[in-house]
């Protein structure tokens, strides 16, 4: 680590509470980090000759931390040292503790932030004034809450390219105990369930006119898996609930499993599922010249027009014209991405509409849930509901066990805890097509690789809530 302060600043050992014995346990670099945090919290901006990525991130953490990071670190370190047997606390130990405390504190949302998040997720395209009216807050309260959510990295307003509006469709392939998997620019997400009988979910985009070719390609995997089911996946929508939220430091988002079990027994109505293939929308091909603008909007829908224009080589007015046109014809859909650190576990359920009726009212009480519709690409009139929820990792196993114990033997359902994922956005150039505006598609874009190799590339931190 680059030295956070020069040697002159090391004279104040009390900065790390020498009386409690903490200072004697800190390595030199860990002590420097503690002093740097103290400076960031209480002193003027400290100019460094060279600031490495960790210190840049530390500056951001201190700026967005809810409370006083230095004081919380001291209290935590006092407790650890008092337990005895601690010889040295390294910088890596301190970094891990900082991440733990930040994740804990940033997940403790204020009442205003909860109200804003609830309305914003349902209506991501609202202006601040409209959002304030929906949340029944003043404009300044709304602006401050939105800014805190953004600054903390809890939300990001991006946009989703609607494949159905540009002649594409989204496929979900579910494989049980595969030995081979496919990799391709057309495969945006791959999710893994680690059980004695592993399950893999692949989200694939393909041109509508090549639907049968895409299905046939996925069928080839049946020779290397116990089963392969192929579905068309709708854009879906996220849902938020703060019912189980409490400002308790240790269990802020943990669901009340007894209440959830009782609600699961209440049942509900069969969800109304529209036909994905009824009246397909008119195709609006993406233009190659619009791609740089769209790429930026998919990352940040609120990015300034001047900034996008400068990067894309077009005028600011052109950026606003492109954005307005794409939103109006539903090619670009505003989408709020939510990342609450405490919600680090994922559970997915696939159910028939009648089975979904039994669980929907209870499942909607979970903190964050993506709800979508599946239609079989091989069987007519075969639909499913998919629910993908974010909740504390420690609650995932309890939820899957509870659902399994409460569902009857005649219910058709599958419920899994996600273990890891791979998320690679499809290049927009493939969505735009060739010079004659024909969609690009070829089986040559797909490679078969062993399950074990691809599984090792997956990360537990790469499981987006949104399948779309």
C-alpha positions as CSV (number, residue, x, y, z in Angstrom):
1,X,0.0,0.0,0.0
2,X,1.2,3.5,-0.7
3,X,1.8,5.3,2.6
4,X,-1.3,7.2,3.5
5,X,0.5,9.8,5.6
6,X,4.1,10.8,5.9
7,X,6.2,9.9,8.9
8,X,5.5,13.2,10.6
9,X,1.9,12.1,11.2
10,X,2.9,8.9,12.9
11,X,3.7,10.8,16.1
12,X,0.1,10.7,17.3
13,X,-0.2,7.0,18.3
14,X,-3.4,7.8,20.3
15,X,-5.2,8.0,17.0
16,X,-5.5,4.2,17.2
17,X,-6.2,4.1,20.9
18,X,-2.9,2.9,22.4
19,X,-4.5,2.7,25.9
20,X,-6.7,-0.2,24.8
21,X,-3.7,-2.0,23.3
22,X,-4.9,-1.8,19.7
23,X,-1.9,0.3,18.4
24,X,0.6,-2.4,19.5
25,X,-1.3,-5.0,17.5
26,X,-1.5,-3.1,14.2
27,X,1.0,-3.6,11.4
28,X,2.6,-0.4,10.1
29,X,0.4,-0.3,7.0
30,X,-2.8,-1.1,9.1
31,X,-1.9,1.8,11.4
32,X,-1.4,4.1,8.4
33,X,-4.9,3.1,7.2
34,X,-6.4,4.0,10.6
35,X,-4.7,7.4,10.6
36,X,-5.9,8.0,7.0
37,X,-9.5,7.2,8.0
38,X,-9.2,9.6,11.0
39,X,-7.9,12.4,8.6
40,X,-10.7,11.8,6.1
41,X,-13.4,12.0,8.8
42,X,-12.1,14.9,10.9
43,X,-9.5,16.8,8.9
44,X,-9.2,18.6,5.6
45,X,-8.8,16.7,2.3
46,X,-5.4,15.0,2.4
47,X,-3.5,15.2,-0.8
48,X,-1.5,12.2,-1.7
49,X,1.4,12.1,-4.2
50,X,0.1,8.7,-5.4
51,X,-3.2,7.2,-4.3
52,X,-3.7,3.5,-5.0
53,X,-7.1,1.9,-5.8
54,X,-7.6,0.8,-2.2
55,X,-7.2,4.3,-0.9
56,X,-9.5,5.7,-3.6
57,X,-12.1,3.2,-2.5
58,X,-11.5,4.0,1.1
59,X,-12.2,7.6,0.5
60,X,-15.5,6.7,-1.1
61,X,-16.4,4.4,1.8
62,X,-15.7,7.1,4.4
63,X,-17.8,9.5,2.4
64,X,-20.8,7.2,2.2
65,X,-20.5,5.5,5.5
66,X,-23.5,5.9,7.7
67,X,-22.0,6.9,11.0
68,X,-18.3,7.2,12.0
69,X,-16.2,4.5,10.5
70,X,-13.2,5.2,12.7
71,X,-15.1,4.9,16.0
72,X,-16.8,1.7,14.8
73,X,-13.4,0.2,13.9
74,X,-12.0,1.1,17.3
75,X,-14.9,-0.6,19.1
76,X,-14.7,-3.7,16.9
77,X,-10.9,-3.9,17.4
78,X,-11.2,-3.4,21.1
79,X,-13.6,-6.4,21.3
80,X,-11.3,-8.6,19.2
81,X,-8.1,-7.7,21.1
82,X,-9.9,-8.2,24.5
83,X,-10.7,-11.8,23.5
84,X,-6.9,-12.5,23.7
85,X,-4.4,-14.3,21.6
86,X,-4.1,-11.6,18.9
87,X,-0.5,-10.9,17.9
88,X,-0.9,-8.7,14.8
89,X,-3.7,-7.1,12.8
90,X,-2.7,-6.6,9.2
91,X,-3.9,-4.2,6.5
92,X,-5.8,-7.1,4.9
93,X,-7.5,-7.9,8.2
94,X,-8.5,-4.2,8.4
95,X,-9.7,-4.1,4.8
96,X,-12.0,-7.1,5.5
97,X,-13.4,-5.4,8.6
98,X,-14.0,-2.2,6.8
99,X,-15.9,-4.0,4.1
100,X,-18.0,-5.8,6.7
101,X,-18.9,-2.7,8.6
102,X,-19.6,-0.7,5.5
103,X,-21.9,-3.4,4.1
104,X,-23.7,-3.6,7.4
105,X,-24.2,0.2,7.8
106,X,-25.1,1.0,4.2
107,X,-27.8,-1.7,4.3
108,X,-29.6,0.2,7.1
109,X,-31.9,2.4,5.0
110,X,-33.9,5.3,6.4
111,X,-37.7,5.4,6.3
112,X,-37.6,8.0,3.5
113,X,-35.1,5.8,1.5
114,X,-37.4,2.8,1.9
115,X,-40.4,4.7,0.6
116,X,-38.4,6.1,-2.3
117,X,-37.0,2.7,-3.2
118,X,-40.4,1.1,-3.2
119,X,-41.9,3.7,-5.7
120,X,-38.7,4.1,-7.7
121,X,-38.4,0.4,-8.5
122,X,-42.0,0.3,-9.7
123,X,-41.7,3.4,-11.8
124,X,-38.0,3.9,-12.7
125,X,-38.8,6.5,-15.4
126,X,-40.4,9.0,-13.0
127,X,-39.0,12.5,-12.5
128,X,-38.0,13.6,-9.0
129,X,-41.2,15.7,-8.7
130,X,-43.4,12.7,-9.8
131,X,-41.4,10.4,-7.4
132,X,-41.9,12.8,-4.5
133,X,-45.7,12.8,-5.1
134,X,-45.8,9.0,-5.3
135,X,-43.8,8.6,-2.1
136,X,-45.7,11.4,-0.4
137,X,-42.4,13.2,0.5
138,X,-41.3,16.7,-0.2
139,X,-39.0,17.4,-3.2
140,X,-35.9,18.1,-1.0
141,X,-36.5,14.9,1.0
142,X,-36.8,12.9,-2.3
143,X,-33.7,14.5,-3.8
144,X,-31.6,13.8,-0.7
145,X,-32.9,10.2,-0.4
146,X,-32.2,9.5,-4.1
147,X,-28.7,11.0,-3.8
148,X,-27.8,9.0,-0.8
149,X,-29.0,5.8,-2.5
150,X,-26.9,6.6,-5.5
151,X,-23.8,7.7,-3.6
152,X,-23.8,4.5,-1.5
153,X,-24.0,2.4,-4.6
154,X,-27.3,0.9,-3.6
155,X,-29.2,1.9,-6.8
156,X,-28.3,2.6,-10.4
157,X,-30.7,3.8,-12.9
158,X,-29.8,2.1,-16.2
159,X,-31.9,1.0,-19.2
160,X,-32.7,-2.4,-20.6
161,X,-32.7,-3.0,-24.4
162,X,-36.1,-4.6,-25.0
163,X,-35.2,-7.5,-27.3
164,X,-38.8,-8.1,-28.3
165,X,-39.0,-4.6,-29.8
166,X,-36.0,-5.1,-32.1
167,X,-36.7,-8.6,-33.4
168,X,-35.0,-10.6,-30.7
169,X,-36.3,-12.9,-28.0
170,X,-34.9,-14.0,-24.7
171,X,-34.5,-17.7,-23.9
172,X,-34.0,-19.4,-20.6
173,X,-32.4,-22.9,-20.8
174,X,-32.5,-25.0,-17.6
175,X,-30.1,-27.9,-17.5
176,X,-29.9,-30.6,-14.8
177,X,-26.5,-32.3,-14.2
178,X,-24.8,-31.1,-17.4
179,X,-21.3,-32.2,-18.4
180,X,-21.0,-29.6,-21.2
181,X,-22.2,-26.0,-21.4
182,X,-22.1,-23.4,-24.1
183,X,-20.4,-20.1,-24.1
184,X,-21.3,-17.3,-26.6
185,X,-21.7,-13.6,-27.0
186,X,-25.4,-14.4,-27.2
187,X,-25.4,-16.0,-23.7
188,X,-25.7,-13.0,-21.3
189,X,-26.0,-14.8,-18.0
190,X,-25.2,-18.2,-16.6
191,X,-26.3,-19.2,-13.0
192,X,-25.2,-22.2,-11.1
193,X,-27.0,-24.3,-8.4
194,X,-24.5,-26.4,-6.4
195,X,-26.3,-29.6,-5.3
196,X,-25.5,-33.3,-5.7
197,X,-27.5,-32.9,-8.9
198,X,-26.2,-29.5,-10.2
199,X,-28.6,-27.2,-12.1
200,X,-27.6,-24.5,-14.6
201,X,-29.6,-21.6,-15.9
202,X,-28.5,-19.9,-19.2
203,X,-30.1,-16.7,-20.5
204,X,-29.7,-16.5,-24.3
205,X,-30.7,-13.8,-26.8
206,X,-31.5,-14.8,-30.3
207,X,-33.1,-13.2,-33.4
208,X,-36.8,-14.1,-33.7
209,X,-36.5,-15.5,-37.2
210,X,-33.9,-18.0,-35.9
211,X,-36.0,-19.3,-33.1
212,X,-36.1,-22.9,-34.4
213,X,-32.3,-22.9,-35.0
214,X,-31.7,-21.6,-31.5
215,X,-34.0,-24.3,-30.0
216,X,-32.3,-27.0,-32.1
217,X,-28.9,-25.9,-30.9
218,X,-29.9,-26.1,-27.2
219,X,-31.4,-29.5,-27.8
220,X,-28.0,-30.8,-28.6
221,X,-27.1,-30.4,-25.0
222,X,-29.5,-33.2,-24.0
223,X,-26.9,-35.8,-24.9
224,X,-24.7,-34.4,-22.1
225,X,-27.3,-33.6,-19.4
226,X,-30.0,-35.4,-17.4
227,X,-32.6,-33.0,-18.8
228,X,-32.8,-29.7,-20.7
229,X,-35.9,-27.5,-20.8
230,X,-36.1,-24.5,-23.1
231,X,-38.3,-21.5,-22.4
232,X,-38.9,-18.0,-23.7
233,X,-38.4,-15.5,-20.9
234,X,-40.3,-12.2,-20.7
235,X,-38.7,-8.9,-19.6
236,X,-40.3,-9.4,-16.2
237,X,-40.2,-6.8,-13.4
238,X,-38.6,-6.4,-10.0
239,X,-40.6,-6.0,-6.7
240,X,-39.6,-4.5,-3.4
241,X,-40.9,-5.0,0.2
242,X,-39.5,-3.6,3.4
243,X,-41.9,-5.6,5.7
244,X,-39.1,-7.6,7.3
245,X,-36.7,-4.7,7.5
246,X,-35.5,-3.7,11.0
247,X,-32.7,-1.3,11.9
248,X,-31.2,-4.0,14.1
249,X,-27.5,-4.1,13.2
250,X,-27.3,-7.9,13.0
251,X,-30.5,-8.9,11.3
252,X,-31.7,-5.9,9.3
253,X,-33.3,-7.8,6.4
254,X,-33.8,-11.3,7.8
255,X,-37.3,-12.6,6.9
256,X,-39.5,-13.8,9.8
257,X,-39.7,-17.5,8.7
258,X,-42.7,-18.3,11.0
259,X,-44.7,-15.4,9.5
260,X,-43.6,-16.4,6.0
261,X,-44.6,-20.0,6.6
262,X,-48.1,-18.9,7.8
263,X,-48.5,-16.6,4.8
264,X,-47.5,-19.4,2.5
265,X,-50.5,-21.4,3.7
266,X,-52.9,-18.5,2.8
267,X,-52.6,-19.2,-0.9
268,X,-53.8,-16.7,-3.4
269,X,-55.2,-16.2,-6.9
270,X,-53.6,-17.6,-10.1
271,X,-51.5,-14.9,-11.7
272,X,-52.7,-13.5,-15.0
273,X,-50.1,-14.3,-17.6
274,X,-50.3,-12.6,-21.0
275,X,-49.2,-14.5,-24.1
276,X,-45.6,-13.6,-25.1
277,X,-46.2,-14.5,-28.7
278,X,-49.5,-12.8,-29.2
279,X,-49.4,-9.7,-31.5
280,X,-45.6,-9.5,-31.7
281,X,-44.4,-5.8,-31.7
282,X,-43.3,-4.2,-34.8
283,X,-39.5,-4.6,-35.3
284,X,-37.4,-1.5,-34.8
285,X,-33.8,-2.3,-35.8
286,X,-31.1,-0.6,-34.0
287,X,-29.0,1.7,-36.1
288,X,-25.2,1.4,-35.9
289,X,-24.8,5.1,-35.3
290,X,-27.1,4.9,-32.2
291,X,-25.1,2.1,-30.6
292,X,-22.6,4.3,-28.7
293,X,-25.5,6.3,-27.2
294,X,-27.4,3.2,-26.3
295,X,-24.4,1.6,-24.7
296,X,-24.0,4.5,-22.4
297,X,-27.7,4.6,-21.5
298,X,-27.7,0.9,-20.6
299,X,-25.1,1.7,-18.0
300,X,-26.5,5.1,-16.8
301,X,-29.9,6.3,-18.0
302,X,-29.3,9.6,-16.2
303,X,-26.0,10.3,-17.8
304,X,-25.8,14.0,-19.0
305,X,-26.5,14.4,-22.7
306,X,-23.4,16.5,-23.2
307,X,-21.2,13.7,-21.7
308,X,-22.8,11.0,-23.9
309,X,-22.6,13.2,-27.0
310,X,-18.9,13.9,-26.5
311,X,-18.1,10.2,-26.1
312,X,-20.3,9.2,-29.0
313,X,-19.3,12.0,-31.3
314,X,-22.8,13.5,-31.7
315,X,-24.5,16.6,-30.5
316,X,-26.3,16.8,-27.2
317,X,-29.6,17.4,-29.0
318,X,-29.1,14.2,-31.0
319,X,-28.5,12.3,-27.8
320,X,-31.9,13.5,-26.3
321,X,-33.6,12.8,-29.6
322,X,-32.3,9.2,-29.7
323,X,-33.2,8.6,-26.1
324,X,-36.7,10.0,-26.4
325,X,-37.4,8.0,-29.6
326,X,-36.1,4.7,-28.1
327,X,-38.1,5.2,-24.9
328,X,-41.3,6.1,-26.8
329,X,-41.2,3.0,-28.9
330,X,-40.3,0.8,-25.9
331,X,-36.9,-0.2,-27.3
332,X,-35.2,1.2,-24.2
333,X,-36.9,0.4,-20.8
334,X,-35.7,2.4,-17.7
335,X,-34.6,-0.2,-15.1
336,X,-33.5,0.4,-11.5
337,X,-30.7,-1.9,-10.4
338,X,-30.7,-2.4,-6.6
339,X,-27.7,-3.7,-4.7
340,X,-28.2,-3.9,-1.0
341,X,-25.1,-5.6,0.5
342,X,-27.1,-7.4,3.2
343,X,-29.1,-9.1,0.6
344,X,-26.3,-11.3,-0.6
345,X,-28.2,-14.6,-1.1
346,X,-30.3,-15.7,-4.1
347,X,-33.2,-18.1,-4.3
348,X,-35.0,-19.0,-7.5
349,X,-38.3,-20.8,-7.9
350,X,-40.0,-22.0,-11.1
351,X,-43.7,-22.9,-10.7
352,X,-46.8,-23.6,-12.7
353,X,-49.4,-20.8,-12.5
354,X,-51.5,-22.8,-10.0
355,X,-48.5,-23.4,-7.8
356,X,-47.5,-19.8,-8.1
357,X,-50.9,-18.9,-6.7
358,X,-50.0,-20.7,-3.5
359,X,-46.7,-18.8,-3.0
360,X,-47.0,-15.4,-4.6
361,X,-48.6,-13.6,-1.7
362,X,-46.0,-14.9,0.7
363,X,-43.1,-14.5,-1.8
364,X,-44.0,-10.9,-2.4
365,X,-43.0,-10.1,1.2
366,X,-39.4,-10.9,0.6
367,X,-37.1,-7.9,0.2
368,X,-36.3,-8.0,-3.5
369,X,-37.9,-10.3,-6.1
370,X,-37.7,-10.5,-9.9
371,X,-40.9,-11.9,-11.3
372,X,-41.2,-13.1,-14.9
373,X,-43.1,-15.4,-17.2
374,X,-41.8,-18.5,-19.0
375,X,-43.3,-20.1,-22.1
376,X,-42.1,-23.5,-23.3
377,X,-40.5,-23.4,-26.8
378,X,-41.4,-27.0,-27.3
379,X,-44.8,-27.5,-25.8
380,X,-47.9,-25.5,-26.6
381,X,-49.8,-23.8,-23.8
382,X,-47.1,-24.6,-21.2
383,X,-46.3,-21.6,-19.1
384,X,-44.4,-21.1,-15.8
385,X,-43.7,-18.3,-13.4
386,X,-40.1,-17.7,-12.3
387,X,-39.3,-15.9,-9.0
388,X,-35.8,-14.8,-8.2
389,X,-35.3,-13.2,-4.8
390,X,-32.5,-11.5,-3.0
391,X,-32.3,-12.0,0.8
392,X,-29.6,-12.6,3.4
393,X,-27.5,-15.6,2.5
394,X,-28.2,-17.2,5.9
395,X,-31.9,-17.3,5.1
396,X,-31.7,-19.0,1.7
397,X,-31.5,-22.6,2.9
398,X,-34.4,-22.0,5.4
399,X,-36.6,-20.6,2.7
400,X,-36.0,-23.5,0.2
401,X,-36.6,-26.1,3.0
402,X,-39.8,-24.3,4.1
403,X,-41.2,-24.1,0.5
404,X,-40.5,-27.7,0.0
405,X,-42.1,-28.8,3.2
406,X,-45.3,-26.6,2.6
407,X,-45.9,-27.5,-1.0
408,X,-48.0,-30.5,-1.7
409,X,-46.9,-33.5,-3.7
410,X,-49.1,-32.6,-6.6
411,X,-47.7,-29.0,-6.9
412,X,-45.3,-28.6,-9.8
413,X,-42.4,-26.5,-8.7
414,X,-38.6,-26.3,-8.3
415,X,-36.8,-24.1,-5.8
416,X,-33.0,-23.6,-5.5
417,X,-30.4,-21.6,-3.8
418,X,-28.1,-19.9,-6.4
419,X,-24.4,-20.4,-5.7
420,X,-22.6,-18.4,-8.4
421,X,-23.0,-16.8,-11.8
422,X,-21.4,-15.3,-14.9
423,X,-22.8,-12.1,-16.3
424,X,-21.5,-10.7,-19.7
425,X,-23.6,-8.2,-21.5
426,X,-24.2,-9.1,-25.2
427,X,-22.4,-6.7,-27.6
428,X,-25.0,-4.3,-28.9
429,X,-23.4,-4.6,-32.4
430,X,-25.0,-8.1,-32.6
431,X,-28.4,-6.6,-31.8
432,X,-28.0,-4.0,-34.4
433,X,-27.4,-6.5,-37.2
434,X,-25.4,-6.2,-40.4
435,X,-25.4,-3.4,-43.0
436,X,-28.6,-4.7,-44.5
437,X,-30.2,-4.7,-41.0
438,X,-30.4,-8.5,-41.0
439,X,-29.9,-10.0,-37.6
440,X,-26.6,-11.8,-37.1
441,X,-26.9,-15.4,-36.1
442,X,-24.7,-18.5,-36.5
443,X,-23.9,-21.6,-34.5
444,X,-20.3,-20.7,-35.0
445,X,-20.7,-18.1,-32.3
446,X,-21.2,-20.9,-29.7
447,X,-18.4,-23.0,-28.1
448,X,-19.0,-26.1,-26.1
449,X,-16.9,-26.3,-22.9
450,X,-16.8,-28.6,-19.9
451,X,-19.1,-27.8,-17.0
452,X,-16.2,-27.8,-14.5
453,X,-14.2,-25.2,-16.4
454,X,-17.1,-22.8,-16.8
455,X,-18.2,-23.3,-13.2
456,X,-14.7,-22.3,-12.0
457,X,-15.1,-19.0,-13.9
458,X,-18.4,-18.2,-12.0
459,X,-18.5,-15.9,-9.0
460,X,-20.9,-15.7,-6.0
461,X,-20.9,-11.9,-6.6
462,X,-22.0,-12.2,-10.2
463,X,-25.7,-13.2,-9.7
464,X,-27.8,-10.2,-10.8
465,X,-31.4,-10.3,-9.5
466,X,-32.7,-9.4,-12.9
467,X,-32.7,-12.3,-15.4
468,X,-33.5,-9.8,-18.2
